[in-house]
Amino acid sequence: MDALIIAAGYGSRLAEISPSKPLTPVCGVPLIEIGIRQAMIAGVTRVVVVTGHRADMVEAALADISLRLGIEVVPVRLADWSTPNGHSVMAGATRCDGDYLLMMADHMFEADILARLLAEGAPDRGVTLAIDRRVDNPLVDPDDATWVRMDDAGRILAIGKTIAPYDAVDCGAFLATPELAQAIREAIAAGKSGSLSDGMQILADKGRAATMDIDDAWWMDVDDPRAHALAEELAPWHLSQSFAGMGGE
C-alpha cells in the first residue's frame, strides 16, 4: 500500500530549530525519515510526499532517504504551499493507487498504530481516522489539536479545532480512500477553504467517516520547541526500530 505524507507547510514554530519542518531532526533523524521508516515497518511499500516550503531541500533529502531505505519515494510539489492542507491531499492522492495511508510529516506514531490502521479498510467507510480518547494527554497541545466528536458506533459527527463538546483528539493518521480527495473538492465548491478537516466533515455528514481508537499506543505532534524537546527524550523509547543503528538510542 502507498503512504501519502503531507510535508508542504512552513512550520514557523520550529523555524528556530530547522529551516524545514519535515527535515527537523529528532535524535539526529529527520522527522520525514522517521515517518517513512515507521510506515515501512507497518507494511507500506511506496511513499508519496507533498512538498512546498524549501521544496528543493526536502526533495534532495527524500532522494537520499529513498536510496538508503530501499523504498520508492515520489515527491509531488505544491505550487502554492500557503493553501490549507487539503490541497496537499488532493495533489498527493493523484499519485496514489487506491486506498492509502495518510500521515502528517510532523507527527510520529508507533508502527502498531499504522499497521492496525492499514487493516481498517471496509466498504462502508470513505476514511478511517486514528483517534486518541485521552483528551488530557499531556503530549497534546490543546490550542493546536483537532478534536473529534463521535456517535456510539465511533463514526465521526464533527471534527475541527474549535468544536465542543468532543470525545477524542485527531492523531493525524488516516486510512483514506479516493473519496477523501473528492470530499475536499466538494467542500471547496461549497465555499470552504479546502482544509483536510473540511473534507472530513463532508464525509462525516454522509456517515462515511470512521475512527480507530489507538488505546494506549504512543504518538505525538512535533510542532514547537517544547514538543521537539519531548520528542528528543521520548522517541527513541517508542520508535526504537526507526533509530536502530543510527545513533538515536
C-alpha positions as CSV (number, residue, x, y, z in Angstrom):
1,M,0.0,0.0,0.0
2,D,1.0,3.6,-0.6
3,A,1.6,6.2,2.1
4,L,0.9,9.9,1.5
5,I,2.9,12.3,3.7
6,I,2.0,15.9,3.9
7,A,5.2,18.0,4.1
8,A,4.5,21.3,2.3
9,G,4.0,23.8,5.1
10,Y,6.3,26.4,6.6
11,G,6.4,25.3,10.2
12,S,7.1,28.7,11.7
13,R,7.1,27.5,15.3
14,L,10.1,25.1,14.5
15,A,12.0,27.7,12.4
16,E,14.5,28.4,15.2
17,I,15.5,24.7,15.2
18,S,15.4,23.9,11.5
19,P,14.8,25.8,8.2
20,S,12.5,23.0,7.1
21,K,9.9,21.4,9.4
22,P,9.9,17.9,7.8
23,L,13.7,17.9,8.0
24,T,13.8,18.9,11.6
25,P,16.0,16.2,13.3
26,V,14.8,14.2,16.3
27,C,17.8,12.4,17.8
28,G,19.6,13.1,14.5
29,V,17.0,11.6,12.3
30,P,14.7,14.0,10.2
31,L,11.0,13.9,11.0
32,I,10.1,12.9,7.4
33,E,12.5,9.9,7.6
34,I,11.1,8.8,10.9
35,G,7.6,8.8,9.3
36,I,8.8,6.9,6.2
37,R,10.6,4.3,8.4
38,Q,7.5,3.8,10.7
39,A,5.3,3.4,7.6
40,M,7.6,0.8,6.1
41,I,7.6,-1.1,9.4
42,A,3.8,-1.1,9.3
43,G,3.8,-2.5,5.7
44,V,3.8,0.5,3.3
45,T,5.7,-0.3,0.1
46,R,5.7,3.2,-1.6
47,V,5.6,6.7,-0.3
48,V,4.3,9.9,-1.9
49,V,5.4,13.1,-0.3
50,V,3.8,16.5,-1.0
51,T,6.5,19.2,-0.8
52,G,6.2,23.0,-0.8
53,H,8.3,25.2,1.6
54,R,12.0,24.6,0.9
55,A,10.9,22.0,-1.7
56,D,14.4,21.7,-3.3
57,M,16.0,20.9,0.0
58,V,13.3,18.4,1.1
59,E,13.2,16.6,-2.3
60,A,17.0,16.2,-2.2
61,A,16.7,14.7,1.2
62,L,13.9,12.4,0.0
63,A,16.1,11.1,-2.8
64,D,18.8,10.2,-0.3
65,I,16.2,8.6,2.0
66,S,14.8,6.5,-0.8
67,L,18.2,5.2,-1.8
68,R,19.2,4.4,1.8
69,L,16.0,2.7,2.8
70,G,15.3,1.0,-0.5
71,I,11.8,2.3,-1.0
72,E,10.3,4.3,-3.8
73,V,9.6,7.9,-2.7
74,V,7.6,10.1,-5.1
75,P,7.7,13.9,-4.5
76,V,4.8,16.0,-5.6
77,R,5.5,19.7,-5.4
78,L,2.6,22.0,-4.4
79,A,2.8,25.3,-6.3
80,D,1.2,27.3,-3.5
81,W,2.1,25.8,-0.2
82,S,0.3,28.5,1.7
83,T,-3.0,26.8,0.9
84,P,-4.8,24.7,3.5
85,N,-3.6,21.1,3.9
86,G,-6.5,19.6,2.0
87,H,-4.9,21.0,-1.2
88,S,-1.8,18.8,-0.4
89,V,-4.1,15.8,0.0
90,M,-5.7,16.4,-3.4
91,A,-2.3,16.8,-5.1
92,G,-0.8,13.8,-3.5
93,A,-3.8,11.5,-3.9
94,T,-3.5,11.7,-7.7
95,R,-0.2,9.7,-7.4
96,C,-1.6,7.0,-5.0
97,D,-3.0,3.7,-6.2
98,G,-6.4,3.1,-4.5
99,D,-6.5,3.4,-0.7
100,Y,-3.5,5.0,1.1
101,L,-2.1,5.7,4.5
102,L,-2.3,9.5,5.0
103,M,0.2,11.0,7.5
104,M,1.4,14.4,8.6
105,A,5.2,15.0,8.3
106,D,5.4,16.4,11.8
107,H,3.6,13.6,13.6
108,M,5.3,10.5,15.0
109,F,3.5,7.1,15.6
110,E,4.3,3.8,16.9
111,A,4.3,1.4,14.0
112,D,1.5,-0.6,15.6
113,I,-0.9,2.3,15.1
114,L,-0.1,2.5,11.5
115,A,-0.3,-1.3,11.0
116,R,-3.7,-1.5,12.6
117,L,-4.9,1.4,10.6
118,L,-3.9,-0.3,7.3
119,A,-6.2,-3.2,8.2
120,E,-9.3,-1.0,8.8
121,G,-10.5,-0.7,5.2
122,A,-14.2,-1.6,4.7
123,P,-16.8,-0.7,2.0
124,D,-18.9,1.2,4.5
125,R,-16.4,4.0,5.0
126,G,-14.6,6.6,2.9
127,V,-11.9,7.3,5.5
128,T,-10.8,5.9,8.9
129,L,-9.1,8.3,11.3
130,A,-6.8,7.2,14.2
131,I,-8.1,8.9,17.3
132,D,-6.9,9.2,20.9
133,R,-9.7,9.2,23.6
134,R,-7.1,10.5,26.1
135,V,-8.2,14.1,25.7
136,D,-6.0,15.1,28.6
137,N,-2.9,13.5,27.1
138,P,0.0,15.8,28.3
139,L,1.7,15.4,24.9
140,V,-1.3,17.0,23.1
141,D,-1.3,20.8,22.7
142,P,-4.9,21.7,23.3
143,D,-4.6,25.0,21.5
144,D,-3.4,23.3,18.3
145,A,-5.2,20.0,18.4
146,T,-8.0,18.9,16.1
147,W,-10.9,17.5,18.1
148,V,-13.4,14.8,17.2
149,R,-17.0,14.2,18.3
150,M,-18.4,10.7,17.6
151,D,-21.6,8.7,17.8
152,D,-21.9,5.5,19.8
153,A,-20.6,3.4,16.9
154,G,-17.4,5.5,16.6
155,R,-18.5,7.4,13.4
156,I,-17.4,11.0,13.2
157,L,-20.1,13.6,13.8
158,A,-17.9,16.7,13.9
159,I,-14.3,17.5,13.5
160,G,-12.3,20.7,13.9
161,K,-10.1,22.8,16.2
162,T,-13.0,24.7,17.8
163,I,-15.8,22.1,18.2
164,A,-17.3,21.4,21.6
165,P,-18.1,19.1,23.1
166,Y,-15.6,16.5,21.8
167,D,-14.7,12.9,22.6
168,A,-11.2,12.4,21.3
169,V,-8.3,14.1,19.5
170,D,-7.3,13.5,15.9
171,C,-3.9,11.8,15.8
172,G,-3.0,12.9,12.2
173,A,-3.1,9.4,10.7
174,F,-5.8,8.2,8.3
175,L,-6.6,5.3,6.1
176,A,-8.0,7.2,3.1
177,T,-9.9,6.1,0.1
178,P,-10.3,8.2,-3.1
179,E,-13.5,9.6,-1.5
180,L,-11.4,11.9,0.8
181,A,-9.9,14.0,-2.0
182,Q,-13.3,14.2,-3.7
183,A,-14.8,15.3,-0.4
184,I,-12.3,18.1,-0.1
185,R,-13.2,19.2,-3.7
186,E,-16.8,19.2,-2.7
187,A,-16.0,21.4,0.4
188,I,-14.2,23.9,-1.8
189,A,-17.1,24.0,-4.2
190,A,-19.3,24.8,-1.2
191,G,-17.2,27.8,-0.3
192,K,-14.9,26.2,2.3
193,S,-11.1,26.9,2.3
194,G,-10.1,23.3,1.5
195,S,-8.7,22.1,4.7
196,L,-8.4,18.4,5.4
197,S,-11.0,18.8,8.2
198,D,-13.4,20.4,5.7
199,G,-13.3,17.2,3.6
200,M,-13.5,15.0,6.7
201,Q,-16.7,16.9,7.7
202,I,-18.2,16.2,4.3
203,L,-17.6,12.5,4.7
204,A,-18.8,12.7,8.3
205,D,-22.1,14.2,7.2
206,K,-22.5,11.3,4.8
207,G,-21.8,8.7,7.5
208,R,-18.6,7.7,5.7
209,A,-16.0,8.8,8.3
210,A,-15.0,6.1,10.8
211,T,-12.5,6.0,13.6
212,M,-9.9,3.7,15.1
213,D,-9.1,4.1,18.8
214,I,-5.4,3.8,19.4
215,D,-6.0,2.8,23.0
216,D,-2.7,3.4,24.9
217,A,-0.3,3.5,22.0
218,W,2.2,6.3,21.7
219,W,2.1,9.2,19.2
220,M,2.9,12.9,19.2
221,D,2.8,16.0,17.1
222,V,6.2,17.8,16.9
223,D,5.1,21.3,16.3
224,D,7.1,23.6,18.5
225,P,10.3,23.7,20.6
226,R,8.6,22.3,23.7
227,A,7.3,19.3,21.7
228,H,10.6,18.9,20.0
229,A,12.4,18.6,23.3
230,L,9.9,16.0,24.5
231,A,10.4,14.1,21.2
232,E,14.1,14.0,21.7
233,E,13.6,12.4,25.1
234,L,10.7,10.0,24.2
235,A,11.0,9.0,20.6
236,P,13.9,6.5,21.0
237,W,12.0,4.6,23.6
238,H,8.8,4.3,21.5
239,L,10.2,4.2,17.9
240,S,13.3,2.1,18.6
241,Q,13.3,0.4,15.1
242,S,13.5,3.8,13.4
243,F,16.6,4.8,15.3
244,A,18.4,1.4,15.3
245,G,21.9,1.7,14.1
246,M,21.6,5.5,13.6
247,G,22.9,6.7,17.0
248,G,19.3,7.5,18.2
249,E,19.2,5.1,21.1
